[in-house]
Amino acid sequence: MVFYYSLMNNVIMNKNPVFVGIANYIEIITDSVFLQAISNTLYFTVMSVIFHLILGLTFAMLLNTRVIGPVTRSLFRVVYIMPWVFTATIIAILWRLMLNPNGIINYLLVWSGLVADKVEWLSSRQLALHAVTFINIWAGYPFYMVSLLAGLQGIPNELYEAGTIDGANRRQLFRFITIPQLKPIIISLAMLDFIWTMQQFTLIWMTTGGGPIRATEMLSTFTYKLAFTTYEFSLASASAFVILVLSMIVALFYVRHQRASDE
C-alpha cells in the first residue's frame, strides 16, 4: 500500500489521485532536506554502532574479569545496564533536563571551569547532532554488553591457557582468541543495531524534533513531518519506501551472515 501511495499524486488529501510514476521519488532524492537527513542519519547510525560496540565490549570484559570481586562486579552490572531499563521517551526527557542550559551538565562544567559559559547542547546547530548521538550511544550500549558478556563467558579457558603457554601476551590473546571467538556475535549485533538505529524516531523527536534548523533531521523525522505536518502523504510514502529498501539491504546481509554461521 505504501508503495502504491508513493506512485500517486498526494493520496488521502486528494479525492482523485493521479498516477505520477517515480515523480515523488525524484522529488524526494533531489530535496536538499532529504539529503541532509540521509547525511545526519548515516552519522548518527555509524557513530552509534561503533561506540555501542566499543563501550559494550569494554564493560563486558570488565564484568568478565576476576580482578574485581563478585559484589563489586554485581554492582557494576546493575549500573552499566541501567540505560536499558528506561524507555526512549524517558531517556529523552532525562537528557533534555540534564542538557538544558540550566541543567546539571552545564552546572558541573561551569563549576569545574571546563567551560566559561553555559552550552546550548540541543539548541546549537554545531552541537545538537553530536548531543543526540551521545544520548543514543548511552542508551544502546547495554544490549551489546549483555550479548558480548554471554559470548565471553562461552569462550573455553583452555584456549587462553594454550595461548599463554605459547607465550602470547594479553593483547595477543585478545586479538587472536577473544575477537575471533566473538566475531559472529559482533557482526550480528552490528547489523541489527544498524537497522534499529537508522529507524530511530522517538529519541530524536523527544529531544530536538529534528532541529535546530534541520541539524538533527533524520530520515524518520523527515518522513513523519511530510505525513503529519505538511500532509504530503505520497512524498512521505516515497520516503518511507526508501527507508524500507535501505533496511532490507542491511537485513539481507544479516540473514546471509546467519545462514553462513549456521553452516
Secondary structure, DSSP 8 states (H G I E B T S, - for coil): -HHHHHTBSSTTT-SS--B-TTHHHHHHHT-HHHHHHHHHHHHHHHHHHHHHHHHHHHHHHHHH-SSS-HHHHHHHHHHHHHHHHS-HHHHHHHHHHHTSTTSHHHHHHHHHTS-SS---TTT-TTTHHHHHHHHHHHHHHHHHHHHHHHHHHTS-HHHHHHHHHTT--HHHHIIIIIHHHHHHHHHHHHHHHHHHHHT--HHHHHHTTT-STTTT--HHHHHHHHHHTS--HHHHHHHHHHHHHHHHHHHHHHHHHHHHHH-
